[in-house]
Amino acid sequence: MLFLAIDDLNDWVGYLGGHPQAITPNLDRLAAASSSFQRAYCNAPLCGPSRASALTGLYPYRTGIFDHSRTQIPRALPDLPRHFERNGYETLVMGKVYHSFTSFENPLPPVFPVTNVQCSGYPVLPAAGIFDWAALDVADEVTADVQITAAGQTFLDAPRAAPFFLALGYIRTHVPWYVPKRYFDLYDEANLWIPQPPADDWSDLPKIARDIAYFQNQHACITGQNLWRSAVRGYLASISFVDAQIGKILAALDRSRHADNTIVVLWSDNGFHLGEKFHWHKQSLWEESARVPFLIRRPGRAGARIDRDVSLVDMFPTLSQLCGVPRPAELHGHSLLPLMDNPGMPWDHPVLTTYLRNHHAIRQGRWCYIRYDDGTEELYDRLTDGDQLSNLAADPRWRDVKLQLGSLMPAPV
């Protein structure tokens, strides 16, 4: 199995249509040959909790990981790489698969922040650049993600005595968006599409939701520097950069002796806002933070577009069934294999996404229902309001809908 994790990649890829100018030929080719889950969601819109949930097949209320104060998966909980290793698979994990990881060094500009100088977070926060972006005059080969790809290529080039679980975790598109200049050159900043939230987009949101959207006043800071299009360009450049790495590792697999018997899985831990609802970063329960790319390619099987709600906790039971590996007794997800074999079958499993403690969203069929820990609510009709612009929670007509969806949320922890 080739298991590819991408950091902070939202639906701005060609096959999902989230941004009309995104250049992602390799992701699009993989999607065309895969079970392509069009409505896949993370179970926590933050790296550490999301990865812990996805890798264990358990919701955050069970892993106990809600933020970055604790990110190590408890040893008592089986996670995908270790579980496959215990069941006879040769396992290699490179890059950011788990939230706690070591990697090759990324090149940095000699001075930072470079572009977003007023609200990058540096130097108050200790990591270089933080929320910044820049086109680096460097070769691809000096970047961490290219070196992660090279390690994967070396692994695939060799014969393997046992089935393998090769997990590669790409650091981009996480901030700072410092990538080689040639990926920035793919995009004409002056003509880039940017999100167009209505001026009153916060008017029907509860206070806690407005506070989440505000997040350090990033929107005013970015627009005050006239950097909205520049930021969009930086994010798109990072997407195209990681798309190139996906192309390289898939080419290595396709020319290897493992091409005909290797499943490919690709997923992102969470999405990312670039001004929708006047919010930047992730860390919300809205569509931009929660919807993620999720692909499974099976050797010798045609690709299929699947328009059903699924989530990352479904990976563990699905991959266990696909590979004939015993599944742990406790998993919250569902095997997607029946849906992959019959994309039109009835499928109405709710999807739970949790932000921090006790802020939850349930997506099921027509509805997305959000309830915060203070009891305030949002309700969106996904059939008519895909951009989540009209909060219907106060409309008495939908009281029973809220009660039914709320009953699917976990008890407070």
C-alpha positions in Angstrom: 0.0 0.0 0.0 1.1 3.5 -0.8 -0.4 5.8 1.8 -0.1 9.6 1.0 -1.0 12.2 3.5 -1.1 15.9 2.5 -1.2 18.7 5.1 -4.0 21.4 5.0 -5.2 20.6 1.5 -8.7 21.8 0.9 -10.9 21.2 -2.2 -8.8 23.6 -4.4 -7.9 20.7 -6.7 -9.1 20.3 -10.2 -11.2 17.2 -9.7 -13.1 18.8 -6.7 -13.5 22.2 -8.4 -12.9 24.3 -5.3 -10.8 26.9 -7.2 -11.3 27.3 -10.9 -7.6 28.0 -11.6 -5.9 25.3 -9.5 -3.3 23.4 -11.5 -3.3 19.8 -10.2 -2.8 17.4 -13.2 -1.4 14.6 -11.1 -4.1 14.6 -8.4 -6.7 14.8 -11.2 -5.2 11.8 -13.0 -5.1 9.8 -9.7 -8.7 10.8 -9.0 -9.8 9.6 -12.4 -8.4 6.2 -11.7 -9.6 6.0 -8.1 -12.7 5.8 -6.0 -13.0 9.5 -5.7 -14.9 10.6 -2.6 -16.5 13.9 -3.5 -18.0 14.5 -0.1 -15.2 13.4 2.3 -14.7 15.2 5.6 -12.1 15.3 8.3 -13.2 14.5 11.9 -11.3 17.4 13.4 -10.3 20.6 11.6 -6.8 20.7 13.1 -3.7 18.7 12.2 -3.0 16.8 15.5 -6.5 15.8 16.4 -7.4 15.0 12.8 -4.4 12.7 12.2 -5.0 10.9 15.5 -8.6 10.3 14.5 -7.9 9.3 11.0 -5.1 6.9 11.9 -7.0 5.2 14.7 -10.4 5.2 13.1 -11.8 6.7 16.2 -13.5 10.1 16.9 -11.7 12.7 19.0 -13.9 12.1 22.0 -12.4 8.6 22.1 -8.7 9.4 21.3 -8.8 12.2 23.8 -6.9 14.4 21.4 -8.7 17.7 20.8 -5.9 20.2 20.2 -2.1 20.5 20.1 -1.6 20.3 23.9 -1.5 16.5 23.3 -0.8 14.9 20.0 0.8 11.5 20.7 -1.6 8.7 19.9 -2.0 6.5 23.0 -0.1 3.2 22.6 -3.2 1.3 23.7 -5.0 2.5 20.5 -3.9 0.7 17.3 -3.1 3.1 14.4 -2.9 2.2 10.7 0.9 1.9 10.2 1.5 0.0 13.4 -1.5 -2.2 12.9 -0.4 -3.2 9.4 3.1 -3.8 10.7 1.8 -6.1 13.4 0.0 -8.1 10.7 3.0 -8.8 8.6 3.5 -5.7 6.5 6.9 -4.0 6.0 6.2 -0.5 7.1 8.0 2.8 6.4 6.7 6.1 7.6 8.4 9.3 6.2 7.4 12.9 6.7 4.3 14.2 8.4 2.0 11.2 8.7 1.7 11.4 12.5 1.5 14.9 13.9 4.7 14.3 15.8 7.3 13.7 13.1 10.9 14.4 12.0 11.6 15.5 8.5 14.3 16.9 6.2 14.9 20.6 6.6 12.9 23.0 4.4 14.8 26.0 2.9 13.9 29.3 4.4 14.3 32.8 3.0 17.3 34.7 4.6 14.8 37.1 6.2 11.3 36.4 7.3 8.4 37.0 7.3 8.7 37.9 3.6 5.3 38.8 2.3 2.8 38.9 5.2 4.9 41.0 7.4 2.2 42.4 9.7 0.3 39.3 10.9 2.5 36.3 10.2 2.7 35.4 13.8 6.5 35.8 13.9 8.4 36.4 16.1 5.8 36.0 18.9 5.3 32.4 17.7 8.5 30.3 17.7 8.4 28.8 14.2 10.0 30.4 11.2 7.5 32.4 9.1 4.3 30.9 10.4 1.6 32.4 8.2 3.7 33.7 5.4 4.4 32.8 1.8 7.2 33.5 -0.7 8.7 32.2 -4.0 12.1 30.8 -3.2 14.9 30.9 -5.7 15.9 27.3 -5.0 15.9 23.9 -6.7 13.1 21.5 -5.9 15.6 19.0 -4.7 16.5 21.0 -1.5 13.0 21.0 -0.2 11.8 18.5 2.4 8.9 17.2 0.4 11.0 16.4 -2.6 13.4 14.5 -0.3 10.5 12.6 1.2 9.4 11.7 -2.4 13.0 10.5 -3.2 13.0 8.3 -0.1 9.7 6.8 -1.3 11.0 6.3 -4.8 14.1 4.4 -3.4 11.8 2.2 -1.4 9.6 1.4 -4.4 12.6 0.7 -6.6 13.7 -2.3 -4.5 12.1 -5.7 -4.2 10.2 -6.3 -1.0 10.0 -9.7 0.7 6.7 -8.9 2.4 3.7 -6.8 1.5 4.4 -3.2 2.5 2.7 -0.1 4.0 4.7 2.9 2.6 3.3 6.1 4.3 4.6 9.4 3.0 3.4 12.6 4.6 3.8 15.9 2.7 4.4 19.1 4.7 3.0 21.5 2.2 0.4 22.9 2.0 0.9 23.8 5.6 2.1 27.4 6.2 4.6 29.0 5.6 4.0 28.6 1.9 7.7 28.8 1.0 8.1 26.8 -2.3 10.3 27.1 -5.4 9.5 30.1 -7.6 8.5 28.1 -10.6 5.3 27.0 -8.8 4.4 30.7 -8.1 5.0 31.4 -11.8 2.2 29.1 -12.8 -0.3 31.7 -11.5 -1.0 35.2 -12.6 -1.7 37.0 -9.4 -3.6 39.9 -11.0 -6.1 37.6 -12.6 -6.7 35.1 -9.8 -10.1 34.3 -8.5 -10.6 35.0 -4.8 -13.5 34.0 -2.5 -16.4 36.5 -2.5 -18.1 36.3 0.9 -21.1 38.6 1.2 -20.6 41.7 3.4 -23.2 40.4 5.9 -21.8 36.9 6.1 -21.5 37.1 9.9 -24.9 38.5 10.5 -26.6 35.2 11.3 -23.8 33.5 13.1 -23.6 33.0 16.9 -20.9 34.9 18.8 -18.7 31.9 19.2 -18.7 31.3 15.4 -17.8 34.9 14.8 -15.0 34.6 17.3 -13.7 31.6 15.4 -13.9 33.4 12.1 -12.2 36.5 13.5 -9.1 34.5 14.6 -6.5 37.2 15.4 -8.1 39.6 13.0 -6.3 37.9 10.1 -8.8 39.0 7.5 -8.4 42.7 8.2 -4.7 42.4 8.5 -4.3 40.6 5.1 -6.7 42.8 3.3 -5.2 45.9 4.9 -1.9 44.9 3.3 -3.7 44.3 0.0 -2.5 40.7 0.1 -5.7 38.6 -0.5 -4.7 37.6 -4.1 -1.1 37.2 -3.1 -2.1 34.8 -0.3 -4.3 32.8 -2.7 -1.4 32.6 -5.1 0.9 31.3 -2.3 -1.5 28.6 -1.4 -2.1 27.6 -5.0 1.6 27.5 -5.6 2.0 25.1 -2.7 -0.8 22.9 -4.0 0.9 22.7 -7.4 4.2 22.0 -5.7 2.8 19.0 -3.7 0.9 17.9 -6.8 4.3 17.5 -8.6 5.5 15.3 -5.8 2.4 13.1 -6.1 3.2 12.8 -9.8 6.7 11.7 -9.1 5.8 9.0 -6.5 3.0 7.6 -8.7 5.4 7.4 -11.6 7.9 5.5 -9.4 5.2 3.1 -8.4 3.9 2.6 -12.0 7.4 1.7 -13.2 8.1 -0.5 -10.3 7.5 -4.3 -9.9 4.8 -3.3 -7.3 2.6 -1.5 -9.8 0.1 -4.3 -10.3 -0.6 -5.2 -6.6 -0.4 -1.9 -4.7 -3.3 0.1 -3.4 -2.9 3.9 -3.4 -4.6 6.0 -0.7 -4.4 9.8 -0.7 -6.0 12.1 1.9 -5.6 15.4 3.6 -5.9 16.0 7.3 -8.1 19.1 7.0 -9.1 21.9 4.7 -8.2 25.6 4.9 -10.0 29.0 4.6 -8.7 31.8 2.4 -11.2 34.4 3.3 -14.4 32.5 3.1 -16.6 33.8 6.0 -13.7 36.3 6.4 -11.7 33.5 8.0 -8.2 32.4 7.4 -6.5 29.1 8.5 -8.6 26.0 9.4 -10.1 25.5 12.9 -13.7 25.9 12.0 -16.6 23.5 11.4 -17.5 25.0 8.0 -17.1 23.4 4.7 -13.7 25.0 3.8 -12.1 23.5 7.0 -13.8 20.2 7.0 -14.0 19.0 3.3 -10.9 17.1 2.2 -9.5 15.2 -0.8 -9.8 11.4 -0.3 -8.9 8.9 -3.0 -8.4 5.1 -3.0 -7.0 3.5 -6.2 -7.2 -0.3 -6.5 -5.0 -2.1 -9.1 -7.0 -3.2 -12.1 -10.2 -1.4 -11.1 -11.7 1.5 -12.9 -12.1 4.8 -11.1 -15.5 6.0 -9.9 -16.9 9.3 -8.6 -18.7 8.7 -5.3 -21.2 11.4 -4.1 -21.9 10.2 -0.6 -20.8 11.5 2.8 -17.7 9.7 4.2 -15.0 10.7 6.6 -11.5 9.9 7.5 -12.5 7.5 10.3 -13.7 5.3 7.4 -10.1 4.7 6.2 -9.1 2.1 8.9 -12.0 -0.3 8.4 -11.9 0.1 4.6 -8.2 -0.6 4.3 -8.4 -3.5 6.7 -11.1 -5.1 4.6 -9.4 -4.4 1.3 -6.1 -6.0 2.4 -7.6 -8.8 4.5 -6.1 -7.5 7.7 -8.0 -8.2 10.9 -9.7 -5.0 12.1 -9.6 -3.9 15.7 -12.7 -4.5 17.7 -13.3 -0.8 18.2 -13.6 1.4 15.2 -16.0 4.3 14.6 -15.9 4.3 10.8 -17.5 2.1 8.2 -15.8 0.1 5.5 -16.3 1.9 2.2 -15.7 -1.2 0.1 -19.4 -1.8 -0.6 -19.8 1.8 -1.7 -16.6 1.6 -3.8 -18.1 -1.5 -5.6 -21.5 0.1 -6.0 -21.3 3.9 -5.8 -25.1 4.3 -6.3 -26.1 2.2 -3.3 -28.1 3.7 -0.4 -25.7 5.3 2.1 -26.8 7.5 4.9 -24.1 7.3 7.5 -23.7 10.7 9.4 -20.3 12.3 9.5 -19.1 13.9 12.7 -16.5 16.7 12.8 -15.3 18.0 16.2 -13.4 21.2 16.9 -11.8 21.4 20.3 -14.0 20.0 23.0 -17.8 19.9 22.5 -18.0 22.0 19.3 -19.5 19.5 16.7 -20.9 19.4 13.2 -23.0 16.6 11.8 -23.4 16.2 8.0 -26.0 13.9 6.8 -27.8 14.0 3.5 -29.4 17.4 3.0 -28.2 19.0 6.2 -25.2 20.3 8.0 -25.9 21.0 11.7 -23.4 22.7 13.9 -23.7 23.1 17.7 -21.2 24.8 19.9 -20.5 24.0 23.6 -22.7 27.0 24.7 -25.7 25.5 22.8 -25.7 28.0 20.0 -26.3 26.6 16.5 -26.0 26.7 12.8 -28.1 24.8 10.3 -27.4 24.7 6.5 -29.4 23.2 3.6 -26.6 21.5 1.6 -28.9 21.1 -1.4 -29.5 24.9 -1.9 -26.8 26.5 0.1 -23.5 24.8 -0.6 -21.5 27.9 0.5 -23.3 28.0 3.9 -24.4 31.5 3.6 -27.9 31.2 5.2 -28.1 29.9 8.8 -31.5 28.3 9.3 -31.1 27.3 12.9 -33.6 30.0 14.1 -36.3 28.8 11.7 -38.9 26.8 13.7 -39.7 24.7 10.7 -36.4 22.8 11.2 -36.7 22.1 14.9 -37.1 18.4 14.4 -34.2 18.3 12.0 -31.9 19.8 14.6 -33.2 17.4 17.3 -32.5 14.4 15.1 -29.1 15.5 14.1 -28.2 16.7 17.6 -29.0 13.2 18.9 -26.1 12.0 16.8 -23.6 14.2 18.6 -21.5 12.7 21.4 -22.1 13.6 25.1 -20.0 16.5 26.4 -16.5 15.6 27.6 
